[in-house]
Every structure is written in C-alpha cells, then in structure tokens.
Amino acid sequence: MVTQSHLNNENVIFLFTPFKFEGFPEKPSSFQIMFVINGIEYEYSYSLTGTKIMTESLFYYPNKRRAKVFTRDENIKGEKKDKYSFGSGIKRPMDVAENTSEKTLYISRASQMDREIGKEIFKFF
C-alpha cells in the first residue's frame, strides 16, 4: 500500500481479506508498523475498507517522546482541513492533503510530491 497507493484510481478495490468473525467483514481493517530510520523510531498505521482508506497516522519519537507528524480521519465530516491534523515534519502539508484521494495513503502522496519525510519512509518500505 505505501509504495503503490499513489497509483490507485477511483475504481480500485483493495485486495485484502478482512477478519471473518460476524460483522467484521464490513468494518475497516487496521495495519500498524513500528520501525527505525536513522536512529529515530516511527509508528505508522492506517485502516481501510475494500474501497476507501479510513484513517492514517504517523508518529515519531525524537528525544524519546512521542510526537505527531500527521493524522487523518476520513470519518470526520467536512473539508480536508477538518480530516487532517499535523505536527511538524512535512512542509506545506495541506498541499499534499489536497492532492490525496480516499484511495491513496497520505505518506505515499507525500513521497511522490517530494516531501522529505514521505521520501524517507517510502525508501524504508
């Protein structure tokens, strides 16, 4: 998803198998990874249904304290500025958000738009 989601068009159906217990196939599936780049720990997660990315977040731990890079919640009604929240680390973050569809991960689009943290994480994957 991280390396390919910027290529998705509006007709894409995500290929994954949701949890099979009763009622769960309709609920979003969540994915999380923790990793280290240049000695700094990162925590990245997203959730999606078969047709839409629902949430996405990136945190990191500079100086051993958790700090937000960004969060995204497509469950929030309104404009993109209502759905995204930013800490530090991405220059002109709303430019990226405005160019991120519901089928694309923000971090994938940030890499494509030449944002430093997006490129570093893309390179990690």
Phi and psi in radians as a Rosetta constraint file:
Dihedral C 1 N 2 CA 2 C 2 CIRCULARHARMONIC -1.112 0.35
Dihedral N 2 CA 2 C 2 N 3 CIRCULARHARMONIC -0.745 0.35
Dihedral C 2 N 3 CA 3 C 3 CIRCULARHARMONIC -1.481 0.35
Dihedral N 3 CA 3 C 3 N 4 CIRCULARHARMONIC -0.231 0.35
Dihedral C 3 N 4 CA 4 C 4 CIRCULARHARMONIC -2.161 0.35
Dihedral N 4 CA 4 C 4 N 5 CIRCULARHARMONIC -0.211 0.35
Dihedral C 4 N 5 CA 5 C 5 CIRCULARHARMONIC -1.160 0.35
Dihedral N 5 CA 5 C 5 N 6 CIRCULARHARMONIC -0.422 0.35
Dihedral C 5 N 6 CA 6 C 6 CIRCULARHARMONIC -1.175 0.35
Dihedral N 6 CA 6 C 6 N 7 CIRCULARHARMONIC -0.189 0.35
Dihedral C 6 N 7 CA 7 C 7 CIRCULARHARMONIC -1.608 0.35
Dihedral N 7 CA 7 C 7 N 8 CIRCULARHARMONIC -0.127 0.35
Dihedral C 7 N 8 CA 8 C 8 CIRCULARHARMONIC -1.225 0.35
Dihedral N 8 CA 8 C 8 N 9 CIRCULARHARMONIC 2.446 0.35
Dihedral C 8 N 9 CA 9 C 9 CIRCULARHARMONIC -1.865 0.35
Dihedral N 9 CA 9 C 9 N 10 CIRCULARHARMONIC -3.125 0.35
Dihedral C 9 N 10 CA 10 C 10 CIRCULARHARMONIC -1.171 0.35
Dihedral N 10 CA 10 C 10 N 11 CIRCULARHARMONIC -0.280 0.35
Dihedral C 10 N 11 CA 11 C 11 CIRCULARHARMONIC -1.626 0.35
Dihedral N 11 CA 11 C 11 N 12 CIRCULARHARMONIC 0.035 0.35
Dihedral C 11 N 12 CA 12 C 12 CIRCULARHARMONIC -1.200 0.35
Dihedral N 12 CA 12 C 12 N 13 CIRCULARHARMONIC 2.373 0.35
Dihedral C 12 N 13 CA 13 C 13 CIRCULARHARMONIC -1.959 0.35
Dihedral N 13 CA 13 C 13 N 14 CIRCULARHARMONIC 2.171 0.35
Dihedral C 13 N 14 CA 14 C 14 CIRCULARHARMONIC -1.231 0.35
Dihedral N 14 CA 14 C 14 N 15 CIRCULARHARMONIC 2.369 0.35
Dihedral C 14 N 15 CA 15 C 15 CIRCULARHARMONIC -1.697 0.35
Dihedral N 15 CA 15 C 15 N 16 CIRCULARHARMONIC 1.718 0.35
Dihedral C 15 N 16 CA 16 C 16 CIRCULARHARMONIC -2.735 0.35
Dihedral N 16 CA 16 C 16 N 17 CIRCULARHARMONIC 2.809 0.35
Dihedral C 16 N 17 CA 17 C 17 CIRCULARHARMONIC -1.833 0.35
Dihedral N 17 CA 17 C 17 N 18 CIRCULARHARMONIC 1.989 0.35
Dihedral C 17 N 18 CA 18 C 18 CIRCULARHARMONIC -1.232 0.35
Dihedral N 18 CA 18 C 18 N 19 CIRCULARHARMONIC 2.836 0.35
Dihedral C 18 N 19 CA 19 C 19 CIRCULARHARMONIC -0.968 0.35
Dihedral N 19 CA 19 C 19 N 20 CIRCULARHARMONIC 2.383 0.35
Dihedral C 19 N 20 CA 20 C 20 CIRCULARHARMONIC -1.633 0.35
Dihedral N 20 CA 20 C 20 N 21 CIRCULARHARMONIC -0.076 0.35
Dihedral C 20 N 21 CA 21 C 21 CIRCULARHARMONIC -1.075 0.35
Dihedral N 21 CA 21 C 21 N 22 CIRCULARHARMONIC 2.757 0.35
Dihedral C 21 N 22 CA 22 C 22 CIRCULARHARMONIC -0.909 0.35
Dihedral N 22 CA 22 C 22 N 23 CIRCULARHARMONIC 2.247 0.35
Dihedral C 22 N 23 CA 23 C 23 CIRCULARHARMONIC 1.483 0.35
Dihedral N 23 CA 23 C 23 N 24 CIRCULARHARMONIC -0.290 0.35
Dihedral C 23 N 24 CA 24 C 24 CIRCULARHARMONIC -1.352 0.35
Dihedral N 24 CA 24 C 24 N 25 CIRCULARHARMONIC -0.525 0.35
Dihedral C 24 N 25 CA 25 C 25 CIRCULARHARMONIC -1.007 0.35
Dihedral N 25 CA 25 C 25 N 26 CIRCULARHARMONIC -0.428 0.35
Dihedral C 25 N 26 CA 26 C 26 CIRCULARHARMONIC -1.514 0.35
Dihedral N 26 CA 26 C 26 N 27 CIRCULARHARMONIC -0.268 0.35
Dihedral C 26 N 27 CA 27 C 27 CIRCULARHARMONIC -1.493 0.35
Dihedral N 27 CA 27 C 27 N 28 CIRCULARHARMONIC 2.683 0.35
Dihedral C 27 N 28 CA 28 C 28 CIRCULARHARMONIC -1.110 0.35
Dihedral N 28 CA 28 C 28 N 29 CIRCULARHARMONIC 2.549 0.35
Dihedral C 28 N 29 CA 29 C 29 CIRCULARHARMONIC -1.684 0.35
Dihedral N 29 CA 29 C 29 N 30 CIRCULARHARMONIC 2.478 0.35
Dihedral C 29 N 30 CA 30 C 30 CIRCULARHARMONIC -2.005 0.35
Dihedral N 30 CA 30 C 30 N 31 CIRCULARHARMONIC 2.546 0.35
Dihedral C 30 N 31 CA 31 C 31 CIRCULARHARMONIC -2.345 0.35
Dihedral N 31 CA 31 C 31 N 32 CIRCULARHARMONIC 2.423 0.35
Dihedral C 31 N 32 CA 32 C 32 CIRCULARHARMONIC -2.490 0.35
Dihedral N 32 CA 32 C 32 N 33 CIRCULARHARMONIC 2.497 0.35
Dihedral C 32 N 33 CA 33 C 33 CIRCULARHARMONIC -2.475 0.35
Dihedral N 33 CA 33 C 33 N 34 CIRCULARHARMONIC 2.460 0.35
Dihedral C 33 N 34 CA 34 C 34 CIRCULARHARMONIC -2.025 0.35
Dihedral N 34 CA 34 C 34 N 35 CIRCULARHARMONIC 2.387 0.35
Dihedral C 34 N 35 CA 35 C 35 CIRCULARHARMONIC -2.675 0.35
Dihedral N 35 CA 35 C 35 N 36 CIRCULARHARMONIC 2.961 0.35
Dihedral C 35 N 36 CA 36 C 36 CIRCULARHARMONIC -2.167 0.35
Dihedral N 36 CA 36 C 36 N 37 CIRCULARHARMONIC 2.299 0.35
Dihedral C 36 N 37 CA 37 C 37 CIRCULARHARMONIC -2.233 0.35
Dihedral N 37 CA 37 C 37 N 38 CIRCULARHARMONIC 2.188 0.35
Dihedral C 37 N 38 CA 38 C 38 CIRCULARHARMONIC 0.898 0.35
Dihedral N 38 CA 38 C 38 N 39 CIRCULARHARMONIC 0.698 0.35
Dihedral C 38 N 39 CA 39 C 39 CIRCULARHARMONIC 1.376 0.35
Dihedral N 39 CA 39 C 39 N 40 CIRCULARHARMONIC 0.081 0.35
Dihedral C 39 N 40 CA 40 C 40 CIRCULARHARMONIC -1.958 0.35
Dihedral N 40 CA 40 C 40 N 41 CIRCULARHARMONIC 2.257 0.35
Dihedral C 40 N 41 CA 41 C 41 CIRCULARHARMONIC -1.428 0.35
Dihedral N 41 CA 41 C 41 N 42 CIRCULARHARMONIC 2.419 0.35
Dihedral C 41 N 42 CA 42 C 42 CIRCULARHARMONIC -2.161 0.35
Dihedral N 42 CA 42 C 42 N 43 CIRCULARHARMONIC 2.630 0.35
Dihedral C 42 N 43 CA 43 C 43 CIRCULARHARMONIC -2.266 0.35
Dihedral N 43 CA 43 C 43 N 44 CIRCULARHARMONIC 1.981 0.35
Dihedral C 43 N 44 CA 44 C 44 CIRCULARHARMONIC -2.133 0.35
Dihedral N 44 CA 44 C 44 N 45 CIRCULARHARMONIC 2.382 0.35
Dihedral C 44 N 45 CA 45 C 45 CIRCULARHARMONIC -2.590 0.35
Dihedral N 45 CA 45 C 45 N 46 CIRCULARHARMONIC 2.747 0.35
Dihedral C 45 N 46 CA 46 C 46 CIRCULARHARMONIC -2.691 0.35
Dihedral N 46 CA 46 C 46 N 47 CIRCULARHARMONIC 2.783 0.35
Dihedral C 46 N 47 CA 47 C 47 CIRCULARHARMONIC -2.325 0.35
Dihedral N 47 CA 47 C 47 N 48 CIRCULARHARMONIC 2.632 0.35
Dihedral C 47 N 48 CA 48 C 48 CIRCULARHARMONIC -2.691 0.35
Dihedral N 48 CA 48 C 48 N 49 CIRCULARHARMONIC 2.750 0.35
Dihedral C 48 N 49 CA 49 C 49 CIRCULARHARMONIC -1.753 0.35
Dihedral N 49 CA 49 C 49 N 50 CIRCULARHARMONIC -2.992 0.35
Dihedral C 49 N 50 CA 50 C 50 CIRCULARHARMONIC -1.170 0.35
Dihedral N 50 CA 50 C 50 N 51 CIRCULARHARMONIC -0.318 0.35
Dihedral C 50 N 51 CA 51 C 51 CIRCULARHARMONIC -2.210 0.35
Dihedral N 51 CA 51 C 51 N 52 CIRCULARHARMONIC -0.081 0.35
Dihedral C 51 N 52 CA 52 C 52 CIRCULARHARMONIC -2.703 0.35
Dihedral N 52 CA 52 C 52 N 53 CIRCULARHARMONIC 2.441 0.35
Dihedral C 52 N 53 CA 53 C 53 CIRCULARHARMONIC -1.386 0.35
Dihedral N 53 CA 53 C 53 N 54 CIRCULARHARMONIC 2.216 0.35
Dihedral C 53 N 54 CA 54 C 54 CIRCULARHARMONIC -1.708 0.35
Dihedral N 54 CA 54 C 54 N 55 CIRCULARHARMONIC -0.797 0.35
Dihedral C 54 N 55 CA 55 C 55 CIRCULARHARMONIC -2.440 0.35
Dihedral N 55 CA 55 C 55 N 56 CIRCULARHARMONIC 2.789 0.35
Dihedral C 55 N 56 CA 56 C 56 CIRCULARHARMONIC -2.804 0.35
Dihedral N 56 CA 56 C 56 N 57 CIRCULARHARMONIC 2.477 0.35
Dihedral C 56 N 57 CA 57 C 57 CIRCULARHARMONIC -2.668 0.35
Dihedral N 57 CA 57 C 57 N 58 CIRCULARHARMONIC 2.657 0.35
Dihedral C 57 N 58 CA 58 C 58 CIRCULARHARMONIC -2.416 0.35
Dihedral N 58 CA 58 C 58 N 59 CIRCULARHARMONIC 2.170 0.35
Dihedral C 58 N 59 CA 59 C 59 CIRCULARHARMONIC -2.177 0.35
Dihedral N 59 CA 59 C 59 N 60 CIRCULARHARMONIC 2.739 0.35
Dihedral C 59 N 60 CA 60 C 60 CIRCULARHARMONIC -2.459 0.35
Dihedral N 60 CA 60 C 60 N 61 CIRCULARHARMONIC 2.967 0.35
Dihedral C 60 N 61 CA 61 C 61 CIRCULARHARMONIC -2.175 0.35
Dihedral N 61 CA 61 C 61 N 62 CIRCULARHARMONIC 1.188 0.35
Dihedral C 61 N 62 CA 62 C 62 CIRCULARHARMONIC -1.290 0.35
Dihedral N 62 CA 62 C 62 N 63 CIRCULARHARMONIC 2.504 0.35
Dihedral C 62 N 63 CA 63 C 63 CIRCULARHARMONIC 0.957 0.35
Dihedral N 63 CA 63 C 63 N 64 CIRCULARHARMONIC 0.513 0.35
Dihedral C 63 N 64 CA 64 C 64 CIRCULARHARMONIC 1.135 0.35
Dihedral N 64 CA 64 C 64 N 65 CIRCULARHARMONIC 0.322 0.35
Dihedral C 64 N 65 CA 65 C 65 CIRCULARHARMONIC -2.135 0.35
Dihedral N 65 CA 65 C 65 N 66 CIRCULARHARMONIC 2.421 0.35
Dihedral C 65 N 66 CA 66 C 66 CIRCULARHARMONIC -1.208 0.35
Dihedral N 66 CA 66 C 66 N 67 CIRCULARHARMONIC 2.297 0.35
Dihedral C 66 N 67 CA 67 C 67 CIRCULARHARMONIC -2.370 0.35
Dihedral N 67 CA 67 C 67 N 68 CIRCULARHARMONIC 2.463 0.35
Dihedral C 67 N 68 CA 68 C 68 CIRCULARHARMONIC -1.420 0.35
Dihedral N 68 CA 68 C 68 N 69 CIRCULARHARMONIC 2.334 0.35
Dihedral C 68 N 69 CA 69 C 69 CIRCULARHARMONIC -1.630 0.35
Dihedral N 69 CA 69 C 69 N 70 CIRCULARHARMONIC -0.901 0.35
Dihedral C 69 N 70 CA 70 C 70 CIRCULARHARMONIC -2.857 0.35
Dihedral N 70 CA 70 C 70 N 71 CIRCULARHARMONIC 2.766 0.35
Dihedral C 70 N 71 CA 71 C 71 CIRCULARHARMONIC -2.342 0.35
Dihedral N 71 CA 71 C 71 N 72 CIRCULARHARMONIC 2.680 0.35
Dihedral C 71 N 72 CA 72 C 72 CIRCULARHARMONIC -2.438 0.35
Dihedral N 72 CA 72 C 72 N 73 CIRCULARHARMONIC 2.328 0.35
Dihedral C 72 N 73 CA 73 C 73 CIRCULARHARMONIC -2.437 0.35
Dihedral N 73 CA 73 C 73 N 74 CIRCULARHARMONIC 1.785 0.35
Dihedral C 73 N 74 CA 74 C 74 CIRCULARHARMONIC -1.302 0.35
Dihedral N 74 CA 74 C 74 N 75 CIRCULARHARMONIC -0.112 0.35
Dihedral C 74 N 75 CA 75 C 75 CIRCULARHARMONIC -1.309 0.35
Dihedral N 75 CA 75 C 75 N 76 CIRCULARHARMONIC -0.342 0.35
Dihedral C 75 N 76 CA 76 C 76 CIRCULARHARMONIC -1.344 0.35
Dihedral N 76 CA 76 C 76 N 77 CIRCULARHARMONIC 2.260 0.35
Dihedral C 76 N 77 CA 77 C 77 CIRCULARHARMONIC -1.294 0.35
Dihedral N 77 CA 77 C 77 N 78 CIRCULARHARMONIC 2.665 0.35
Dihedral C 77 N 78 CA 78 C 78 CIRCULARHARMONIC 2.054 0.35
Dihedral N 78 CA 78 C 78 N 79 CIRCULARHARMONIC -2.778 0.35
Dihedral C 78 N 79 CA 79 C 79 CIRCULARHARMONIC -1.494 0.35
Dihedral N 79 CA 79 C 79 N 80 CIRCULARHARMONIC 3.000 0.35
Dihedral C 79 N 80 CA 80 C 80 CIRCULARHARMONIC -1.006 0.35
Dihedral N 80 CA 80 C 80 N 81 CIRCULARHARMONIC -0.649 0.35
Dihedral C 80 N 81 CA 81 C 81 CIRCULARHARMONIC -1.092 0.35
Dihedral N 81 CA 81 C 81 N 82 CIRCULARHARMONIC -0.393 0.35
Dihedral C 81 N 82 CA 82 C 82 CIRCULARHARMONIC -1.439 0.35
Dihedral N 82 CA 82 C 82 N 83 CIRCULARHARMONIC -0.481 0.35
Dihedral C 82 N 83 CA 83 C 83 CIRCULARHARMONIC -1.532 0.35
Dihedral N 83 CA 83 C 83 N 84 CIRCULARHARMONIC -0.365 0.35
Dihedral C 83 N 84 CA 84 C 84 CIRCULARHARMONIC -1.940 0.35
Dihedral N 84 CA 84 C 84 N 85 CIRCULARHARMONIC 2.547 0.35
Dihedral C 84 N 85 CA 85 C 85 CIRCULARHARMONIC -2.387 0.35
Dihedral N 85 CA 85 C 85 N 86 CIRCULARHARMONIC 2.408 0.35
Dihedral C 85 N 86 CA 86 C 86 CIRCULARHARMONIC -2.194 0.35
Dihedral N 86 CA 86 C 86 N 87 CIRCULARHARMONIC 2.497 0.35
Dihedral C 86 N 87 CA 87 C 87 CIRCULARHARMONIC -1.746 0.35
Dihedral N 87 CA 87 C 87 N 88 CIRCULARHARMONIC -2.275 0.35
Dihedral C 87 N 88 CA 88 C 88 CIRCULARHARMONIC -1.898 0.35
Dihedral N 88 CA 88 C 88 N 89 CIRCULARHARMONIC 2.904 0.35
Dihedral C 88 N 89 CA 89 C 89 CIRCULARHARMONIC 2.060 0.35
Dihedral N 89 CA 89 C 89 N 90 CIRCULARHARMONIC -0.356 0.35
Dihedral C 89 N 90 CA 90 C 90 CIRCULARHARMONIC -2.167 0.35
Dihedral N 90 CA 90 C 90 N 91 CIRCULARHARMONIC 2.090 0.35
Dihedral C 90 N 91 CA 91 C 91 CIRCULARHARMONIC -1.332 0.35
Dihedral N 91 CA 91 C 91 N 92 CIRCULARHARMONIC 2.423 0.35
Dihedral C 91 N 92 CA 92 C 92 CIRCULARHARMONIC 0.861 0.35
Dihedral N 92 CA 92 C 92 N 93 CIRCULARHARMONIC 1.001 0.35
Dihedral C 92 N 93 CA 93 C 93 CIRCULARHARMONIC -1.092 0.35
Dihedral N 93 CA 93 C 93 N 94 CIRCULARHARMONIC -0.575 0.35
Dihedral C 93 N 94 CA 94 C 94 CIRCULARHARMONIC -1.243 0.35
Dihedral N 94 CA 94 C 94 N 95 CIRCULARHARMONIC -0.426 0.35
Dihedral C 94 N 95 CA 95 C 95 CIRCULARHARMONIC -1.024 0.35
Dihedral N 95 CA 95 C 95 N 96 CIRCULARHARMONIC -0.773 0.35
Dihedral C 95 N 96 CA 96 C 96 CIRCULARHARMONIC -1.170 0.35
Dihedral N 96 CA 96 C 96 N 97 CIRCULARHARMONIC -0.813 0.35
Dihedral C 96 N 97 CA 97 C 97 CIRCULARHARMONIC -1.023 0.35
Dihedral N 97 CA 97 C 97 N 98 CIRCULARHARMONIC -0.764 0.35
Dihedral C 97 N 98 CA 98 C 98 CIRCULARHARMONIC -1.102 0.35
Dihedral N 98 CA 98 C 98 N 99 CIRCULARHARMONIC -0.417 0.35
Dihedral C 98 N 99 CA 99 C 99 CIRCULARHARMONIC -1.783 0.35
Dihedral N 99 CA 99 C 99 N 100 CIRCULARHARMONIC 0.235 0.35
Dihedral C 99 N 100 CA 100 C 100 CIRCULARHARMONIC -1.892 0.35
Dihedral N 100 CA 100 C 100 N 101 CIRCULARHARMONIC 2.050 0.35
Dihedral C 100 N 101 CA 101 C 101 CIRCULARHARMONIC -1.468 0.35
Dihedral N 101 CA 101 C 101 N 102 CIRCULARHARMONIC 3.025 0.35
Dihedral C 101 N 102 CA 102 C 102 CIRCULARHARMONIC -1.243 0.35
Dihedral N 102 CA 102 C 102 N 103 CIRCULARHARMONIC -0.099 0.35
Dihedral C 102 N 103 CA 103 C 103 CIRCULARHARMONIC -1.802 0.35
Dihedral N 103 CA 103 C 103 N 104 CIRCULARHARMONIC 0.002 0.35
Dihedral C 103 N 104 CA 104 C 104 CIRCULARHARMONIC -2.106 0.35
Dihedral N 104 CA 104 C 104 N 105 CIRCULARHARMONIC 2.393 0.35
Dihedral C 104 N 105 CA 105 C 105 CIRCULARHARMONIC -1.316 0.35
Dihedral N 105 CA 105 C 105 N 106 CIRCULARHARMONIC 2.407 0.35
Dihedral C 105 N 106 CA 106 C 106 CIRCULARHARMONIC -0.994 0.35
Dihedral N 106 CA 106 C 106 N 107 CIRCULARHARMONIC -0.750 0.35
Dihedral C 106 N 107 CA 107 C 107 CIRCULARHARMONIC -1.144 0.35
Dihedral N 107 CA 107 C 107 N 108 CIRCULARHARMONIC -0.579 0.35
Dihedral C 107 N 108 CA 108 C 108 CIRCULARHARMONIC -1.185 0.35
Dihedral N 108 CA 108 C 108 N 109 CIRCULARHARMONIC -0.760 0.35
Dihedral C 108 N 109 CA 109 C 109 CIRCULARHARMONIC -1.177 0.35
Dihedral N 109 CA 109 C 109 N 110 CIRCULARHARMONIC -0.656 0.35
Dihedral C 109 N 110 CA 110 C 110 CIRCULARHARMONIC -1.079 0.35
Dihedral N 110 CA 110 C 110 N 111 CIRCULARHARMONIC -0.691 0.35
Dihedral C 110 N 111 CA 111 C 111 CIRCULARHARMONIC -1.125 0.35
Dihedral N 111 CA 111 C 111 N 112 CIRCULARHARMONIC -0.792 0.35
Dihedral C 111 N 112 CA 112 C 112 CIRCULARHARMONIC -1.090 0.35
Dihedral N 112 CA 112 C 112 N 113 CIRCULARHARMONIC -0.557 0.35
Dihedral C 112 N 113 CA 113 C 113 CIRCULARHARMONIC -1.595 0.35
Dihedral N 113 CA 113 C 113 N 114 CIRCULARHARMONIC 0.292 0.35
Dihedral C 113 N 114 CA 114 C 114 CIRCULARHARMONIC 1.175 0.35
Dihedral N 114 CA 114 C 114 N 115 CIRCULARHARMONIC 0.574 0.35
Dihedral C 114 N 115 CA 115 C 115 CIRCULARHARMONIC -1.526 0.35
Dihedral N 115 CA 115 C 115 N 116 CIRCULARHARMONIC 2.352 0.35
Dihedral C 115 N 116 CA 116 C 116 CIRCULARHARMONIC -1.004 0.35
Dihedral N 116 CA 116 C 116 N 117 CIRCULARHARMONIC -0.887 0.35
Dihedral C 116 N 117 CA 117 C 117 CIRCULARHARMONIC -1.160 0.35
Dihedral N 117 CA 117 C 117 N 118 CIRCULARHARMONIC -0.628 0.35
Dihedral C 117 N 118 CA 118 C 118 CIRCULARHARMONIC -1.085 0.35
Dihedral N 118 CA 118 C 118 N 119 CIRCULARHARMONIC -0.737 0.35
Dihedral C 118 N 119 CA 119 C 119 CIRCULARHARMONIC -1.162 0.35
Dihedral N 119 CA 119 C 119 N 120 CIRCULARHARMONIC -0.705 0.35
Dihedral C 119 N 120 CA 120 C 120 CIRCULARHARMONIC -1.095 0.35
Dihedral N 120 CA 120 C 120 N 121 CIRCULARHARMONIC -0.776 0.35
Dihedral C 120 N 121 CA 121 C 121 CIRCULARHARMONIC -1.230 0.35
Dihedral N 121 CA 121 C 121 N 122 CIRCULARHARMONIC -0.712 0.35
Dihedral C 121 N 122 CA 122 C 122 CIRCULARHARMONIC -1.001 0.35
Dihedral N 122 CA 122 C 122 N 123 CIRCULARHARMONIC -0.775 0.35
Dihedral C 122 N 123 CA 123 C 123 CIRCULARHARMONIC -1.112 0.35
Dihedral N 123 CA 123 C 123 N 124 CIRCULARHARMONIC -0.654 0.35
Dihedral C 123 N 124 CA 124 C 124 CIRCULARHARMONIC -1.016 0.35
Dihedral N 124 CA 124 C 124 N 125 CIRCULARHARMONIC -0.827 0.35
